[in-house]
């Protein structure tokens, strides 16, 4: 990524100039993020996952506290649509399904990263500055926890340094045979991005999870999902 040039138009000694530069930098990064692919690491494992023909399924919450939630239902429908595209048949009642699809999702509390804003070719991406609150998940997988919409306000000092926050988000899909509870498939998709908004990250993670589904058992692959406005 080429160094940003936004501070060239601001007086480094001017407080107002630094505020304007900060706002411009955030806007530029936001525009870049919208145009960039969403990258996720996807790990999948399977054991005797049946062919779709004649198989019915129902998506249920792996975390009982999410069961019946409107938000969960919205994301569960994305998973349902992807499995239906594979040839599996969705049913409304889990008791009538041959397969139970357990679904979970979440995002951590983020960690701060810093970047030098010095002019010229010496600009660089700096090291991690440590965790800002740590992960927000418990046993099983991620939990939404306490998360804030939007960007973490960048700050500029006289030395030309700015900071921003990145978040790790993830989903988990487990497929069990309802008759005997045997686990047939497990998959996890994780991504690091500057957004902690679940309505944005979860659909992208679902898209990544079901790209070349069910994949090769035991393999972790990096999946790039096209930006929303470039998808076919």
C-alpha positions in Angstrom: 0.0 0.0 0.0 1.4 3.4 -1.0 2.1 5.9 1.9 -0.8 8.3 2.5 -0.1 11.9 1.5 -3.0 13.6 3.3 -0.9 15.4 5.9 1.0 17.3 3.2 -1.9 19.7 3.0 -2.0 20.3 6.8 0.3 22.4 9.0 2.0 19.9 11.3 2.0 22.5 14.1 -1.7 23.2 13.7 -4.2 21.4 15.9 -6.9 22.0 13.4 -4.7 20.8 10.6 -4.0 17.5 12.5 -7.7 17.0 13.1 -8.5 17.5 9.4 -5.6 15.2 8.4 -6.9 12.5 10.8 -10.4 12.8 9.3 -9.1 12.6 5.7 -6.9 9.6 6.6 -9.9 7.7 8.1 -12.0 8.5 5.0 -9.2 7.3 2.7 -8.7 4.1 4.6 -12.5 3.5 4.6 -12.7 4.0 0.8 -9.8 1.6 0.3 -11.4 -1.0 2.7 -14.6 -0.9 0.7 -12.8 -1.6 -2.5 -10.6 -4.3 -1.2 -11.4 -8.0 -1.1 -12.4 -9.6 2.2 -9.8 -12.2 3.1 -10.6 -15.1 5.5 -8.7 -18.2 6.7 -11.0 -21.2 6.4 -10.4 -24.6 8.1 -12.7 -27.5 7.4 -12.9 -31.1 8.5 -15.4 -33.8 7.4 -16.2 -37.4 8.2 -18.7 -39.2 6.0 -20.6 -36.1 5.0 -23.4 -37.5 2.9 -24.2 -36.4 -0.6 -27.0 -33.8 -0.8 -29.6 -35.9 -2.5 -32.4 -36.8 -0.1 -30.8 -35.0 2.9 -32.7 -32.4 4.8 -31.3 -29.9 7.3 -32.1 -27.3 9.9 -29.8 -24.5 11.1 -29.8 -24.2 14.9 -27.8 -22.0 17.3 -24.7 -23.7 18.8 -25.0 -21.2 21.7 -28.4 -21.6 23.3 -28.6 -18.0 24.3 -28.8 -17.0 20.6 -31.6 -19.4 19.8 -34.7 -17.6 18.6 -32.9 -14.3 18.2 -33.8 -12.0 15.2 -30.1 -11.3 14.5 -29.2 -15.0 14.6 -32.1 -15.8 12.3 -30.8 -13.3 9.8 -27.4 -14.9 9.6 -28.8 -18.5 9.8 -30.7 -17.8 6.6 -27.4 -17.0 4.9 -26.1 -20.4 5.9 -29.4 -22.1 4.9 -29.2 -20.5 1.4 -25.6 -21.7 0.9 -26.4 -25.3 1.9 -29.5 -25.2 -0.3 -27.3 -24.2 -3.2 -25.3 -27.3 -2.5 -28.4 -29.4 -3.0 -29.4 -30.0 0.6 -33.1 -29.4 1.5 -34.0 -27.0 4.3 -36.8 -27.8 6.7 -38.4 -25.5 9.3 -38.4 -28.0 12.2 -35.1 -29.5 13.4 -37.0 -32.7 14.5 -37.8 -33.3 10.8 -34.2 -32.9 9.6 -31.7 -35.6 8.9 -28.9 -33.1 9.5 -28.5 -30.5 12.3 -26.4 -27.5 11.3 -25.0 -25.8 14.4 -24.0 -22.2 13.7 -22.0 -19.7 15.8 -20.5 -16.3 15.1 -18.8 -13.3 16.9 -16.1 -10.7 17.0 -13.4 -9.9 19.6 -12.9 -6.5 21.3 -10.1 -5.5 19.0 -6.4 -4.6 19.3 -4.6 -1.4 18.4 -2.1 -1.0 15.6 0.1 2.0 14.9 1.6 3.5 11.7 4.2 6.1 11.1 2.8 9.1 9.1 6.3 10.5 8.4 6.5 11.9 4.9 8.5 10.2 2.2 9.4 6.6 1.4 10.2 5.9 5.1 6.5 5.6 6.0 5.8 2.1 7.4 3.3 0.0 9.2 4.3 -0.2 12.8 4.1 -3.0 15.4 1.2 -4.1 17.4 0.6 -1.9 20.5 -1.0 -4.7 22.4 -4.6 -5.8 23.1 -7.3 -3.4 23.8 -9.5 -5.5 26.1 -8.6 -9.0 24.7 -10.9 -11.5 23.1 -14.6 -11.6 23.9 -15.3 -15.3 23.5 -15.9 -18.1 25.9 -15.9 -21.9 25.5 -16.9 -23.0 22.1 -16.2 -20.0 19.9 -16.5 -16.3 19.6 -19.1 -14.3 21.5 -20.2 -10.9 20.4 -19.4 -9.3 23.8 -19.0 -5.6 24.0 -18.2 -4.1 20.6 -18.5 -0.6 19.2 -19.6 0.4 15.7 -17.4 2.3 13.4 -13.7 3.4 13.5 -11.5 3.8 16.5 -10.5 7.5 16.4 -6.9 7.8 15.1 -4.6 10.1 17.0 -1.7 12.1 15.6 1.3 13.3 17.6 4.2 15.6 16.8 6.2 12.6 15.7 3.8 11.6 12.9 2.2 8.5 14.4 -1.4 7.4 14.1 -3.3 4.4 15.5 -6.3 2.4 14.5 -8.0 -0.8 15.7 -8.3 -4.1 14.0 -10.8 -6.9 15.0 -10.8 -10.6 14.6 -14.2 -12.0 13.6 -15.2 -15.6 13.1 -18.0 -18.1 12.4 -18.2 -21.8 13.1 -20.4 -24.4 11.3 -20.9 -27.9 12.7 -23.1 -30.5 10.9 -24.4 -33.5 12.9 -26.5 -36.4 11.9 -29.6 -36.0 13.9 -30.4 -39.6 14.4 -27.4 -40.5 16.4 -25.6 -37.1 16.9 -22.5 -38.1 14.9 -20.4 -35.2 13.9 -20.0 -35.1 10.1 -18.5 -31.7 9.4 -16.7 -28.9 11.3 -15.6 -25.6 9.8 -14.2 -22.3 11.0 -13.7 -19.1 9.1 -11.7 -16.2 10.7 -10.8 -12.8 9.4 -8.9 -9.7 10.7 -10.4 -6.4 9.5 -11.0 -2.8 10.7 -14.7 -3.5 11.1 -16.4 -5.0 14.1 -19.9 -4.7 12.6 -21.4 -8.2 12.5 -23.8 -7.3 9.7 -20.8 -6.7 7.5 -18.3 -9.4 8.6 -20.7 -12.4 9.1 -22.0 -12.5 5.5 -18.5 -12.3 4.2 -17.4 -15.1 6.5 -20.3 -17.2 5.4 -19.4 -16.6 1.8 -15.8 -17.7 2.5 -17.0 -20.8 4.4 -19.0 -22.1 1.5 -16.6 -21.3 -1.2 -15.6 -24.7 -2.7 -17.6 -26.4 0.1 -16.9 -28.8 1.7 -13.2 -28.5 0.8 -10.4 -30.9 1.7 -10.6 -32.3 5.2 -7.9 -30.9 7.5 -6.9 -28.1 5.1 -6.8 -24.4 6.0 -7.2 -22.2 3.0 -7.2 -18.4 2.5 -10.4 -17.3 0.7 -10.8 -13.8 -0.8 -14.4 -12.7 -1.2 -14.9 -10.0 -3.9 -16.1 -6.6 -2.7 -19.9 -6.4 -2.5 -20.2 -4.1 -5.5 -18.1 -6.4 -7.7 -19.8 -9.7 -7.0 -21.4 -11.5 -9.9 
